[in-house]
Amino acid sequence: LRPFGILRMLDLVRPIYRPTSVYGHFGREEESFTWERTDKADTLRQAAGL
């Protein structure tokens, strides 16, 4: 993926950083934290030959 593809896939072009910067993200399970999703894990494992 190119950087723009990563931004689009993780939906990082919306203003989501305030909750993270104020309260942190460790120990929290927020649906808005798109970078915590693991839905691409199997696809990436297969692509890497693992």
mmCIF entry with sequence, helices, sheets and N, C-alpha, C, O atoms, coordinates in Angstrom:
data_MODEL
# 
_entry.id   MODEL 
# 
_entity.id                         1 
_entity.type                       polymer 
_entity.pdbx_number_of_molecules   1 
# 
_entity_poly.entity_id                      1 
_entity_poly.type                           'polypeptide(L)' 
_entity_poly.nstd_linkage                   no 
_entity_poly.nstd_monomer                   no 
_entity_poly.pdbx_seq_one_letter_code       LRPFGILRMLDLVRPIYRPTSVYGHFGREEESFTWERTDKADTLRQAAGL 
_entity_poly.pdbx_seq_one_letter_code_can   LRPFGILRMLDLVRPIYRPTSVYGHFGREEESFTWERTDKADTLRQAAGL 
_entity_poly.pdbx_strand_id                 A 
# 
loop_
_entity_poly_seq.entity_id 
_entity_poly_seq.num 
_entity_poly_seq.mon_id 
_entity_poly_seq.hetero 
1 1  LEU n 
1 2  ARG n 
1 3  PRO n 
1 4  PHE n 
1 5  GLY n 
1 6  ILE n 
1 7  LEU n 
1 8  ARG n 
1 9  MET n 
1 10 LEU n 
1 11 ASP n 
1 12 LEU n 
1 13 VAL n 
1 14 ARG n 
1 15 PRO n 
1 16 ILE n 
1 17 TYR n 
1 18 ARG n 
1 19 PRO n 
1 20 THR n 
1 21 SER n 
1 22 VAL n 
1 23 TYR n 
1 24 GLY n 
1 25 HIS n 
1 26 PHE n 
1 27 GLY n 
1 28 ARG n 
1 29 GLU n 
1 30 GLU n 
1 31 GLU n 
1 32 SER n 
1 33 PHE n 
1 34 THR n 
1 35 TRP n 
1 36 GLU n 
1 37 ARG n 
1 38 THR n 
1 39 ASP n 
1 40 LYS n 
1 41 ALA n 
1 42 ASP n 
1 43 THR n 
1 44 LEU n 
1 45 ARG n 
1 46 GLN n 
1 47 ALA n 
1 48 ALA n 
1 49 GLY n 
1 50 LEU n 
# 
_struct_asym.id          A 
_struct_asym.entity_id   1 
# 
loop_
_struct_conf.conf_type_id 
_struct_conf.id 
_struct_conf.pdbx_PDB_helix_id 
_struct_conf.beg_label_comp_id 
_struct_conf.beg_label_asym_id 
_struct_conf.beg_label_seq_id 
_struct_conf.pdbx_beg_PDB_ins_code 
_struct_conf.end_label_comp_id 
_struct_conf.end_label_asym_id 
_struct_conf.end_label_seq_id 
_struct_conf.pdbx_end_PDB_ins_code 
_struct_conf.beg_auth_comp_id 
_struct_conf.beg_auth_asym_id 
_struct_conf.beg_auth_seq_id 
_struct_conf.end_auth_comp_id 
_struct_conf.end_auth_asym_id 
_struct_conf.end_auth_seq_id 
_struct_conf.pdbx_PDB_helix_class 
_struct_conf.details 
_struct_conf.pdbx_PDB_helix_length 
HELX_P HELX_P1 AA1 PRO A 3  ? MET A 9  ? PRO A 3  MET A 9  1 ? 7 
HELX_P HELX_P2 AA2 TYR A 17 ? TYR A 23 ? TYR A 17 TYR A 23 1 ? 7 
HELX_P HELX_P3 AA3 THR A 34 ? GLU A 36 ? THR A 34 GLU A 36 5 ? 3 
HELX_P HELX_P4 AA4 ALA A 41 ? ALA A 48 ? ALA A 41 ALA A 48 1 ? 8 
# 
_struct_conf_type.id          HELX_P 
_struct_conf_type.criteria    ? 
_struct_conf_type.reference   ? 
# 
loop_
_atom_site.group_PDB 
_atom_site.id 
_atom_site.type_symbol 
_atom_site.label_atom_id 
_atom_site.label_alt_id 
_atom_site.label_comp_id 
_atom_site.label_asym_id 
_atom_site.label_entity_id 
_atom_site.label_seq_id 
_atom_site.pdbx_PDB_ins_code 
_atom_site.Cartn_x 
_atom_site.Cartn_y 
_atom_site.Cartn_z 
_atom_site.occupancy 
_atom_site.B_iso_or_equiv 
_atom_site.pdbx_formal_charge 
_atom_site.auth_seq_id 
_atom_site.auth_comp_id 
_atom_site.auth_asym_id 
_atom_site.auth_atom_id 
_atom_site.pdbx_PDB_model_num 
ATOM 1   N N  . LEU A 1 1  ? 0.820   -1.193  0.000  1.00 0.00 ? 1  LEU A N  1 
ATOM 2   C CA . LEU A 1 1  ? 0.000   0.000   0.000  1.00 0.00 ? 1  LEU A CA 1 
ATOM 3   C C  . LEU A 1 1  ? 0.862   1.254   0.000  1.00 0.00 ? 1  LEU A C  1 
ATOM 4   O O  . LEU A 1 1  ? 1.957   1.291   0.561  1.00 0.00 ? 1  LEU A O  1 
ATOM 5   N N  . ARG A 1 2  ? 0.344   2.237   -0.626 1.00 0.00 ? 2  ARG A N  1 
ATOM 6   C CA . ARG A 1 2  ? 0.975   3.559   -0.586 1.00 0.00 ? 2  ARG A CA 1 
ATOM 7   C C  . ARG A 1 2  ? 0.441   4.311   0.628  1.00 0.00 ? 2  ARG A C  1 
ATOM 8   O O  . ARG A 1 2  ? -0.584  3.929   1.193  1.00 0.00 ? 2  ARG A O  1 
ATOM 9   N N  . PRO A 1 3  ? 1.132   5.383   1.035  1.00 0.00 ? 3  PRO A N  1 
ATOM 10  C CA . PRO A 1 3  ? 0.674   6.129   2.212  1.00 0.00 ? 3  PRO A CA 1 
ATOM 11  C C  . PRO A 1 3  ? -0.788  6.564   2.132  1.00 0.00 ? 3  PRO A C  1 
ATOM 12  O O  . PRO A 1 3  ? -1.510  6.473   3.125  1.00 0.00 ? 3  PRO A O  1 
ATOM 13  N N  . PHE A 1 4  ? -1.233  7.032   0.970  1.00 0.00 ? 4  PHE A N  1 
ATOM 14  C CA . PHE A 1 4  ? -2.630  7.454   0.863  1.00 0.00 ? 4  PHE A CA 1 
ATOM 15  C C  . PHE A 1 4  ? -3.572  6.275   1.056  1.00 0.00 ? 4  PHE A C  1 
ATOM 16  O O  . PHE A 1 4  ? -4.630  6.420   1.667  1.00 0.00 ? 4  PHE A O  1 
ATOM 17  N N  . GLY A 1 5  ? -3.196  5.107   0.540  1.00 0.00 ? 5  GLY A N  1 
ATOM 18  C CA . GLY A 1 5  ? -4.021  3.914   0.726  1.00 0.00 ? 5  GLY A CA 1 
ATOM 19  C C  . GLY A 1 5  ? -4.142  3.530   2.189  1.00 0.00 ? 5  GLY A C  1 
ATOM 20  O O  . GLY A 1 5  ? -5.209  3.110   2.637  1.00 0.00 ? 5  GLY A O  1 
ATOM 21  N N  . ILE A 1 6  ? -3.058  3.669   2.934  1.00 0.00 ? 6  ILE A N  1 
ATOM 22  C CA . ILE A 1 6  ? -3.084  3.376   4.363  1.00 0.00 ? 6  ILE A CA 1 
ATOM 23  C C  . ILE A 1 6  ? -3.989  4.379   5.083  1.00 0.00 ? 6  ILE A C  1 
ATOM 24  O O  . ILE A 1 6  ? -4.801  3.999   5.926  1.00 0.00 ? 6  ILE A O  1 
ATOM 25  N N  . LEU A 1 7  ? -3.841  5.660   4.743  1.00 0.00 ? 7  LEU A N  1 
ATOM 26  C CA . LEU A 1 7  ? -4.703  6.681   5.344  1.00 0.00 ? 7  LEU A CA 1 
ATOM 27  C C  . LEU A 1 7  ? -6.171  6.392   5.073  1.00 0.00 ? 7  LEU A C  1 
ATOM 28  O O  . LEU A 1 7  ? -7.008  6.516   5.967  1.00 0.00 ? 7  LEU A O  1 
ATOM 29  N N  . ARG A 1 8  ? -6.479  6.011   3.858  1.00 0.00 ? 8  ARG A N  1 
ATOM 30  C CA . ARG A 1 8  ? -7.865  5.737   3.494  1.00 0.00 ? 8  ARG A CA 1 
ATOM 31  C C  . ARG A 1 8  ? -8.372  4.464   4.160  1.00 0.00 ? 8  ARG A C  1 
ATOM 32  O O  . ARG A 1 8  ? -9.495  4.437   4.664  1.00 0.00 ? 8  ARG A O  1 
ATOM 33  N N  . MET A 1 9  ? -7.549  3.397   4.169  1.00 0.00 ? 9  MET A N  1 
ATOM 34  C CA . MET A 1 9  ? -7.961  2.122   4.755  1.00 0.00 ? 9  MET A CA 1 
ATOM 35  C C  . MET A 1 9  ? -8.229  2.265   6.261  1.00 0.00 ? 9  MET A C  1 
ATOM 36  O O  . MET A 1 9  ? -9.181  1.681   6.778  1.00 0.00 ? 9  MET A O  1 
ATOM 37  N N  . LEU A 1 10 ? -7.399  3.032   6.954  1.00 0.00 ? 10 LEU A N  1 
ATOM 38  C CA . LEU A 1 10 ? -7.567  3.208   8.395  1.00 0.00 ? 10 LEU A CA 1 
ATOM 39  C C  . LEU A 1 10 ? -8.443  4.400   8.751  1.00 0.00 ? 10 LEU A C  1 
ATOM 40  O O  . LEU A 1 10 ? -8.661  4.689   9.927  1.00 0.00 ? 10 LEU A O  1 
ATOM 41  N N  . ASP A 1 11 ? -8.945  5.091   7.731  1.00 0.00 ? 11 ASP A N  1 
ATOM 42  C CA . ASP A 1 11 ? -9.829  6.249   7.918  1.00 0.00 ? 11 ASP A CA 1 
ATOM 43  C C  . ASP A 1 11 ? -9.175  7.289   8.825  1.00 0.00 ? 11 ASP A C  1 
ATOM 44  O O  . ASP A 1 11 ? -9.783  7.761   9.786  1.00 0.00 ? 11 ASP A O  1 
ATOM 45  N N  . LEU A 1 12 ? -7.931  7.638   8.508  1.00 0.00 ? 12 LEU A N  1 
ATOM 46  C CA . LEU A 1 12 ? -7.168  8.568   9.350  1.00 0.00 ? 12 LEU A CA 1 
ATOM 47  C C  . LEU A 1 12 ? -7.267  10.018  8.901  1.00 0.00 ? 12 LEU A C  1 
ATOM 48  O O  . LEU A 1 12 ? -6.543  10.868  9.420  1.00 0.00 ? 12 LEU A O  1 
ATOM 49  N N  . VAL A 1 13 ? -8.138  10.321  7.957  1.00 0.00 ? 13 VAL A N  1 
ATOM 50  C CA . VAL A 1 13 ? -8.256  11.702  7.490  1.00 0.00 ? 13 VAL A CA 1 
ATOM 51  C C  . VAL A 1 13 ? -9.345  12.468  8.242  1.00 0.00 ? 13 VAL A C  1 
ATOM 52  O O  . VAL A 1 13 ? -9.640  13.614  7.904  1.00 0.00 ? 13 VAL A O  1 
ATOM 53  N N  . ARG A 1 14 ? -9.927  11.861  9.231  1.00 0.00 ? 14 ARG A N  1 
ATOM 54  C CA . ARG A 1 14 ? -10.932 12.550  10.044 1.00 0.00 ? 14 ARG A CA 1 
ATOM 55  C C  . ARG A 1 14 ? -10.294 12.959  11.373 1.00 0.00 ? 14 ARG A C  1 
ATOM 56  O O  . ARG A 1 14 ? -9.302  12.358  11.785 1.00 0.00 ? 14 ARG A O  1 
ATOM 57  N N  . PRO A 1 15 ? -10.837 13.957  12.040 1.00 0.00 ? 15 PRO A N  1 
ATOM 58  C CA . PRO A 1 15 ? -10.219 14.465  13.273 1.00 0.00 ? 15 PRO A CA 1 
ATOM 59  C C  . PRO A 1 15 ? -10.486 13.562  14.482 1.00 0.00 ? 15 PRO A C  1 
ATOM 60  O O  . PRO A 1 15 ? -11.426 13.802  15.239 1.00 0.00 ? 15 PRO A O  1 
ATOM 61  N N  . ILE A 1 16 ? -9.664  12.532  14.663 1.00 0.00 ? 16 ILE A N  1 
ATOM 62  C CA . ILE A 1 16 ? -9.880  11.556  15.733 1.00 0.00 ? 16 ILE A CA 1 
ATOM 63  C C  . ILE A 1 16 ? -8.811  11.630  16.804 1.00 0.00 ? 16 ILE A C  1 
ATOM 64  O O  . ILE A 1 16 ? -8.816  10.827  17.738 1.00 0.00 ? 16 ILE A O  1 
ATOM 65  N N  . TYR A 1 17 ? -7.911  12.561  16.689 1.00 0.00 ? 17 TYR A N  1 
ATOM 66  C CA . TYR A 1 17 ? -6.726  12.531  17.535 1.00 0.00 ? 17 TYR A CA 1 
ATOM 67  C C  . TYR A 1 17 ? -6.930  13.136  18.922 1.00 0.00 ? 17 TYR A C  1 
ATOM 68  O O  . TYR A 1 17 ? -6.168  12.832  19.839 1.00 0.00 ? 17 TYR A O  1 
ATOM 69  N N  . ARG A 1 18 ? -7.919  13.966  19.088 1.00 0.00 ? 18 ARG A N  1 
ATOM 70  C CA . ARG A 1 18 ? -8.135  14.580  20.404 1.00 0.00 ? 18 ARG A CA 1 
ATOM 71  C C  . ARG A 1 18 ? -8.388  13.546  21.495 1.00 0.00 ? 18 ARG A C  1 
ATOM 72  O O  . ARG A 1 18 ? -7.721  13.610  22.528 1.00 0.00 ? 18 ARG A O  1 
ATOM 73  N N  . PRO A 1 19 ? -9.326  12.580  21.328 1.00 0.00 ? 19 PRO A N  1 
ATOM 74  C CA . PRO A 1 19 ? -9.531  11.596  22.394 1.00 0.00 ? 19 PRO A CA 1 
ATOM 75  C C  . PRO A 1 19 ? -8.253  10.815  22.723 1.00 0.00 ? 19 PRO A C  1 
ATOM 76  O O  . PRO A 1 19 ? -8.012  10.468  23.879 1.00 0.00 ? 19 PRO A O  1 
ATOM 77  N N  . THR A 1 20 ? -7.451  10.546  21.717 1.00 0.00 ? 20 THR A N  1 
ATOM 78  C CA . THR A 1 20 ? -6.213  9.807   21.941 1.00 0.00 ? 20 THR A CA 1 
ATOM 79  C C  . THR A 1 20 ? -5.200  10.667  22.687 1.00 0.00 ? 20 THR A C  1 
ATOM 80  O O  . THR A 1 20 ? -4.540  10.190  23.610 1.00 0.00 ? 20 THR A O  1 
ATOM 81  N N  . SER A 1 21 ? -5.076  11.926  22.294 1.00 0.00 ? 21 SER A N  1 
ATOM 82  C CA . SER A 1 21 ? -4.075  12.784  22.929 1.00 0.00 ? 21 SER A CA 1 
ATOM 83  C C  . SER A 1 21 ? -4.471  13.170  24.354 1.00 0.00 ? 21 SER A C  1 
ATOM 84  O O  . SER A 1 21 ? -3.605  13.387  25.202 1.00 0.00 ? 21 SER A O  1 
ATOM 85  N N  . VAL A 1 22 ? -5.760  13.254  24.617 1.00 0.00 ? 22 VAL A N  1 
ATOM 86  C CA . VAL A 1 22 ? -6.218  13.648  25.948 1.00 0.00 ? 22 VAL A CA 1 
ATOM 87  C C  . VAL A 1 22 ? -6.200  12.471  26.914 1.00 0.00 ? 22 VAL A C  1 
ATOM 88  O O  . VAL A 1 22 ? -5.735  12.605  28.046 1.00 0.00 ? 22 VAL A O  1 
ATOM 89  N N  . TYR A 1 23 ? -6.701  11.323  26.477 1.00 0.00 ? 23 TYR A N  1 
ATOM 90  C CA . TYR A 1 23 ? -6.867  10.179  27.375 1.00 0.00 ? 23 TYR A CA 1 
ATOM 91  C C  . TYR A 1 23 ? -5.919  9.025   27.076 1.00 0.00 ? 23 TYR A C  1 
ATOM 92  O O  . TYR A 1 23 ? -5.879  8.053   27.831 1.00 0.00 ? 23 TYR A O  1 
ATOM 93  N N  . GLY A 1 24 ? -5.162  9.113   26.001 1.00 0.00 ? 24 GLY A N  1 
ATOM 94  C CA . GLY A 1 24 ? -4.286  8.018   25.614 1.00 0.00 ? 24 GLY A CA 1 
ATOM 95  C C  . GLY A 1 24 ? -5.080  6.890   24.966 1.00 0.00 ? 24 GLY A C  1 
ATOM 96  O O  . GLY A 1 24 ? -6.307  6.952   24.889 1.00 0.00 ? 24 GLY A O  1 
ATOM 97  N N  . HIS A 1 25 ? -4.379  5.866   24.502 1.00 0.00 ? 25 HIS A N  1 
ATOM 98  C CA . HIS A 1 25 ? -5.098  4.761   23.875 1.00 0.00 ? 25 HIS A CA 1 
ATOM 99  C C  . HIS A 1 25 ? -4.752  3.412   24.477 1.00 0.00 ? 25 HIS A C  1 
ATOM 100 O O  . HIS A 1 25 ? -5.329  2.402   24.076 1.00 0.00 ? 25 HIS A O  1 
ATOM 101 N N  . PHE A 1 26 ? -3.836  3.363   25.419 1.00 0.00 ? 26 PHE A N  1 
ATOM 102 C CA . PHE A 1 26 ? -3.496  2.098   26.050 1.00 0.00 ? 26 PHE A CA 1 
ATOM 103 C C  . PHE A 1 26 ? -4.589  1.702   27.033 1.00 0.00 ? 26 PHE A C  1 
ATOM 104 O O  . PHE A 1 26 ? -5.043  2.518   27.836 1.00 0.00 ? 26 PHE A O  1 
ATOM 105 N N  . GLY A 1 27 ? -5.002  0.454   26.963 1.00 0.00 ? 27 GLY A N  1 
ATOM 106 C CA . GLY A 1 27 ? -6.008  -0.054  27.886 1.00 0.00 ? 27 GLY A CA 1 
ATOM 107 C C  . GLY A 1 27 ? -7.425  0.333   27.538 1.00 0.00 ? 27 GLY A C  1 
ATOM 108 O O  . GLY A 1 27 ? -8.342  0.102   28.326 1.00 0.00 ? 27 GLY A O  1 
ATOM 109 N N  . ARG A 1 28 ? -7.618  0.915   26.376 1.00 0.00 ? 28 ARG A N  1 
ATOM 110 C CA . ARG A 1 28 ? -8.964  1.303   25.942 1.00 0.00 ? 28 ARG A CA 1 
ATOM 111 C C  . ARG A 1 28 ? -9.311  0.579   24.663 1.00 0.00 ? 28 ARG A C  1 
ATOM 112 O O  . ARG A 1 28 ? -8.448  0.369   23.811 1.00 0.00 ? 28 ARG A O  1 
ATOM 113 N N  . GLU A 1 29 ? -10.550 0.200   24.522 1.00 0.00 ? 29 GLU A N  1 
ATOM 114 C CA . GLU A 1 29 ? -11.007 -0.437  23.291 1.00 0.00 ? 29 GLU A CA 1 
ATOM 115 C C  . GLU A 1 29 ? -12.078 0.451   22.673 1.00 0.00 ? 29 GLU A C  1 
ATOM 116 O O  . GLU A 1 29 ? -13.260 0.357   23.004 1.00 0.00 ? 29 GLU A O  1 
ATOM 117 N N  . GLU A 1 30 ? -11.644 1.292   21.788 1.00 0.00 ? 30 GLU A N  1 
ATOM 118 C CA . GLU A 1 30 ? -12.539 2.222   21.111 1.00 0.00 ? 30 GLU A CA 1 
ATOM 119 C C  . GLU A 1 30 ? -12.692 1.797   19.661 1.00 0.00 ? 30 GLU A C  1 
ATOM 120 O O  . GLU A 1 30 ? -11.700 1.486   19.001 1.00 0.00 ? 30 GLU A O  1 
ATOM 121 N N  . GLU A 1 31 ? -13.904 1.778   19.161 1.00 0.00 ? 31 GLU A N  1 
ATOM 122 C CA . GLU A 1 31 ? -14.107 1.454   17.747 1.00 0.00 ? 31 GLU A CA 1 
ATOM 123 C C  . GLU A 1 31 ? -13.506 2.523   16.845 1.00 0.00 ? 31 GLU A C  1 
ATOM 124 O O  . GLU A 1 31 ? -13.202 2.254   15.683 1.00 0.00 ? 31 GLU A O  1 
ATOM 125 N N  . SER A 1 32 ? -13.335 3.721   17.366 1.00 0.00 ? 32 SER A N  1 
ATOM 126 C CA . SER A 1 32 ? -12.793 4.793   16.542 1.00 0.00 ? 32 SER A CA 1 
ATOM 127 C C  . SER A 1 32 ? -11.290 4.658   16.340 1.00 0.00 ? 32 SER A C  1 
ATOM 128 O O  . SER A 1 32 ? -10.726 5.348   15.491 1.00 0.00 ? 32 SER A O  1 
ATOM 129 N N  . PHE A 1 33 ? -10.616 3.775   17.107 1.00 0.00 ? 33 PHE A N  1 
ATOM 130 C CA . PHE A 1 33 ? -9.184  3.558   16.937 1.00 0.00 ? 33 PHE A CA 1 
ATOM 131 C C  . PHE A 1 33 ? -8.975  2.529   15.829 1.00 0.00 ? 33 PHE A C  1 
ATOM 132 O O  . PHE A 1 33 ? -8.741  1.351   16.097 1.00 0.00 ? 33 PHE A O  1 
ATOM 133 N N  . THR A 1 34 ? -9.064  2.988   14.585 1.00 0.00 ? 34 THR A N  1 
ATOM 134 C CA . THR A 1 34 ? -9.023  2.073   13.447 1.00 0.00 ? 34 THR A CA 1 
ATOM 135 C C  . THR A 1 34 ? -7.697  1.349   13.312 1.00 0.00 ? 34 THR A C  1 
ATOM 136 O O  . THR A 1 34 ? -7.653  0.276   12.711 1.00 0.00 ? 34 THR A O  1 
ATOM 137 N N  . TRP A 1 35 ? -6.617  1.895   13.847 1.00 0.00 ? 35 TRP A N  1 
ATOM 138 C CA . TRP A 1 35 ? -5.307  1.263   13.733 1.00 0.00 ? 35 TRP A CA 1 
ATOM 139 C C  . TRP A 1 35 ? -5.190  0.028   14.622 1.00 0.00 ? 35 TRP A C  1 
ATOM 140 O O  . TRP A 1 35 ? -4.206  -0.705  14.522 1.00 0.00 ? 35 TRP A O  1 
ATOM 141 N N  . GLU A 1 36 ? -6.168  -0.215  15.487 1.00 0.00 ? 36 GLU A N  1 
ATOM 142 C CA . GLU A 1 36 ? -6.156  -1.394  16.339 1.00 0.00 ? 36 GLU A CA 1 
ATOM 143 C C  . GLU A 1 36 ? -6.882  -2.584  15.705 1.00 0.00 ? 36 GLU A C  1 
ATOM 144 O O  . GLU A 1 36 ? -6.865  -3.683  16.259 1.00 0.00 ? 36 GLU A O  1 
ATOM 145 N N  . ARG A 1 37 ? -7.502  -2.380  14.579 1.00 0.00 ? 37 ARG A N  1 
ATOM 146 C CA . ARG A 1 37 ? -8.234  -3.469  13.917 1.00 0.00 ? 37 ARG A CA 1 
ATOM 147 C C  . ARG A 1 37 ? -7.276  -4.544  13.427 1.00 0.00 ? 37 ARG A C  1 
ATOM 148 O O  . ARG A 1 37 ? -6.145  -4.258  13.033 1.00 0.00 ? 37 ARG A O  1 
ATOM 149 N N  . THR A 1 38 ? -7.746  -5.782  13.458 1.00 0.00 ? 38 THR A N  1 
ATOM 150 C CA . THR A 1 38 ? -6.928  -6.904  12.988 1.00 0.00 ? 38 THR A CA 1 
ATOM 151 C C  . THR A 1 38 ? -7.596  -7.627  11.826 1.00 0.00 ? 38 THR A C  1 
ATOM 152 O O  . THR A 1 38 ? -7.241  -8.766  11.525 1.00 0.00 ? 38 THR A O  1 
ATOM 153 N N  . ASP A 1 39 ? -8.550  -6.989  11.175 1.00 0.00 ? 39 ASP A N  1 
ATOM 154 C CA . ASP A 1 39 ? -9.290  -7.638  10.105 1.00 0.00 ? 39 ASP A CA 1 
ATOM 155 C C  . ASP A 1 39 ? -8.436  -7.970  8.883  1.00 0.00 ? 39 ASP A C  1 
ATOM 156 O O  . ASP A 1 39 ? -8.854  -8.777  8.053  1.00 0.00 ? 39 ASP A O  1 
ATOM 157 N N  . LYS A 1 40 ? -7.273  -7.381  8.753  1.00 0.00 ? 40 LYS A N  1 
ATOM 158 C CA . LYS A 1 40 ? -6.388  -7.656  7.613  1.00 0.00 ? 40 LYS A CA 1 
ATOM 159 C C  . LYS A 1 40 ? -5.269  -8.647  7.973  1.00 0.00 ? 40 LYS A C  1 
ATOM 160 O O  . LYS A 1 40 ? -4.425  -8.950  7.129  1.00 0.00 ? 40 LYS A O  1 
ATOM 161 N N  . ALA A 1 41 ? -5.252  -9.144  9.191  1.00 0.00 ? 41 ALA A N  1 
ATOM 162 C CA . ALA A 1 41 ? -4.154  -9.990  9.665  1.00 0.00 ? 41 ALA A CA 1 
ATOM 163 C C  . ALA A 1 41 ? -3.981  -11.249 8.815  1.00 0.00 ? 41 ALA A C  1 
ATOM 164 O O  . ALA A 1 41 ? -2.862  -11.559 8.407  1.00 0.00 ? 41 ALA A O  1 
ATOM 165 N N  . ASP A 1 42 ? -5.054  -11.974 8.541  1.00 0.00 ? 42 ASP A N  1 
ATOM 166 C CA . ASP A 1 42 ? -4.946  -13.209 7.750  1.00 0.00 ? 42 ASP A CA 1 
ATOM 167 C C  . ASP A 1 42 ? -4.448  -12.936 6.338  1.00 0.00 ? 42 ASP A C  1 
ATOM 168 O O  . ASP A 1 42 ? -3.610  -13.674 5.820  1.00 0.00 ? 42 ASP A O  1 
ATOM 169 N N  . THR A 1 43 ? -4.956  -11.890 5.719  1.00 0.00 ? 43 THR A N  1 
ATOM 170 C CA . THR A 1 43 ? -4.525  -11.530 4.375  1.00 0.00 ? 43 THR A CA 1 
ATOM 171 C C  . THR A 1 43 ? -3.039  -11.190 4.353  1.00 0.00 ? 43 THR A C  1 
ATOM 172 O O  . THR A 1 43 ? -2.316  -11.605 3.447  1.00 0.00 ? 43 THR A O  1 
ATOM 173 N N  . LEU A 1 44 ? -2.590  -10.439 5.346  1.00 0.00 ? 44 LEU A N  1 
ATOM 174 C CA . LEU A 1 44 ? -1.175  -10.064 5.420  1.00 0.00 ? 44 LEU A CA 1 
ATOM 175 C C  . LEU A 1 44 ? -0.290  -11.274 5.702  1.00 0.00 ? 44 LEU A C  1 
ATOM 176 O O  . LEU A 1 44 ? 0.807   -11.373 5.153  1.00 0.00 ? 44 LEU A O  1 
ATOM 177 N N  . ARG A 1 45 ? -0.751  -12.199 6.552  1.00 0.00 ? 45 ARG A N  1 
ATOM 178 C CA . ARG A 1 45 ? 0.022   -13.419 6.813  1.00 0.00 ? 45 ARG A CA 1 
ATOM 179 C C  . ARG A 1 45 ? 0.201   -14.231 5.532  1.00 0.00 ? 45 ARG A C  1 
ATOM 180 O O  . ARG A 1 45 ? 1.299   -14.697 5.228  1.00 0.00 ? 45 ARG A O  1 
ATOM 181 N N  . GLN A 1 46 ? -0.875  -14.392 4.796  1.00 0.00 ? 46 GLN A N  1 
ATOM 182 C CA . GLN A 1 46 ? -0.806  -15.148 3.545  1.00 0.00 ? 46 GLN A CA 1 
ATOM 183 C C  . GLN A 1 46 ? 0.121   -14.464 2.548  1.00 0.00 ? 46 GLN A C  1 
ATOM 184 O O  . GLN A 1 46 ? 0.912   -15.134 1.883  1.00 0.00 ? 46 GLN A O  1 
ATOM 185 N N  . ALA A 1 47 ? 0.037   -13.160 2.437  1.00 0.00 ? 47 ALA A N  1 
ATOM 186 C CA . ALA A 1 47 ? 0.889   -12.416 1.505  1.00 0.00 ? 47 ALA A CA 1 
ATOM 187 C C  . ALA A 1 47 ? 2.362   -12.536 1.888  1.00 0.00 ? 47 ALA A C  1 
ATOM 188 O O  . ALA A 1 47 ? 3.238   -12.520 1.023  1.00 0.00 ? 47 ALA A O  1 
ATOM 189 N N  . ALA A 1 48 ? 2.629   -12.655 3.193  1.00 0.00 ? 48 ALA A N  1 
ATOM 190 C CA . ALA A 1 48 ? 4.006   -12.776 3.670  1.00 0.00 ? 48 ALA A CA 1 
ATOM 191 C C  . ALA A 1 48 ? 4.486   -14.227 3.671  1.00 0.00 ? 48 ALA A C  1 
ATOM 192 O O  . ALA A 1 48 ? 5.655   -14.502 3.943  1.00 0.00 ? 48 ALA A O  1 
ATOM 193 N N  . GLY A 1 49 ? 3.582   -15.146 3.366  1.00 0.00 ? 49 GLY A N  1 
ATOM 194 C CA . GLY A 1 49 ? 3.951   -16.561 3.334  1.00 0.00 ? 49 GLY A CA 1 
ATOM 195 C C  . GLY A 1 49 ? 4.113   -17.179 4.714  1.00 0.00 ? 49 GLY A C  1 
ATOM 196 O O  . GLY A 1 49 ? 4.889   -18.118 4.888  1.00 0.00 ? 49 GLY A O  1 
ATOM 197 N N  . LEU A 1 50 ? 3.401   -16.668 5.678  1.00 0.00 ? 50 LEU A N  1 
ATOM 198 C CA . LEU A 1 50 ? 3.486   -17.186 7.051  1.00 0.00 ? 50 LEU A CA 1 
ATOM 199 C C  . LEU A 1 50 ? 2.339   -18.121 7.367  1.00 0.00 ? 50 LEU A C  1 
ATOM 200 O O  . LEU A 1 50 ? 2.258   -18.645 8.478  1.00 0.00 ? 50 LEU A O  1 
# 
